[in-house]
Every structure is written in C-alpha cells, then in structure tokens.
Amino acid sequence: METSISPNLIAIGQRARVAARKLARLSTAVKNQALLNVARAMEESQGEILLANRRDYKAGQQAGLTEALLDRLLLNRERLAA
C-alpha cells in the first residue's frame, strides 16, 4: 500500500490550515452567514452533487469498498439536506 502523501495533498492541507486560522478570527455572525451561503449553494447544486456522488459510489463498488464504506459514501436528497 502507498504510504507517501502527494505534494498536492500537502499543499491542500497547508491552505486549509491558513484558512482555519483566518476563520477563527471572524465573528459568529460572519461565520453563520457563510454557513447559510454554503447551504444555499449546496441546495442550488444538488443535482450536480448527487450525479458526482453516483459516479464516486460506482467507483467505490468497482474498487471493492465494503458495504459500510459504501453506505457512508452514498448521498441522497435526505442526507444532503441534513
């Protein structure tokens, strides 16, 4: 099994750390508004998200993921709305 982390993943992690520090300094009101904006964007993109999830799910099946992992991967409208 491959145990090294790709440079791309390292860069993503570094950017996430910087973003987390910036977010920590924001007011609760600003963070709440950002969450509402994300929720709205997810609602508007629900069809695209579910289509991409179906592709990921099929790839997971082909890769031999366990039923438990596949269940965690599977999105539907109810799970997306939760």
N, C-alpha and C positions, 0 to 999 in steps of 0.2 A: 504494500500500500504506500502511496506517495505521502510523505510527511512534511515536505517543504511547503512554504507559503509563497504564492506567486507575488512578484513585485506589485502587481495590480491590486491584490487584496491588501497588501501592506499600505499602499497609498490610500485606499478607501478607508482603512482603519484610522490612519493619521488624520484624514479630512473629517472623519466622524468625531474624533477627539477634539479637534479645534471647534467644530460646530457645537458640541456638547458644552464646551466652556462658554461660548457666546450665548447659548440658550439659557444657561444657568443664571446669567446676569439680567435676563429680561423679566419684566413684571408678570405677575399672574394673568392680568388682563390680556397682555400681548400674547402670552402662551396659549391662553384659552381661545383667542381669536384665530391663532394659527391652527389649532386643532379643529376648529369649526371649518376653516378653509380646506384643510386636508379631507375632512369628512365629505364636504360638498364635492370636491374634486373626485373622490372615490365613487360617490353616487353617480356623477356625470360620466365616469369612465367604467362603470360596472360591466358593461358588455365586453369591452376590451380586456378587462382584468379577468373575467371568467373564461374568455376564449384562451388567453395565455395560460391560465391555470389548467385548462383541459389538456393543453399541449404538454405542460410540465408533468401532469398526472400520468399521461400515457408514456412519457419518457421514463418516469419512475417505475411504472409497471414493467417496461421493457428492461430496465436496469435491475429488476428483481428486488425492489424495495419490499419490506414486509407490509402486511396489511395495516399494522399500527402506524407505520410511517406514511403510507398512502392516505390513511384516514386524516392524519394531521395536515397533509398537503392539500387535500380536497377542499375547495371553496364552493359554496353555493350562495344564492342570494341571501339566505338567512344568516349564514356565517359572515358574509361580507358586511351585512347590516349591523352585526353585533358589536 
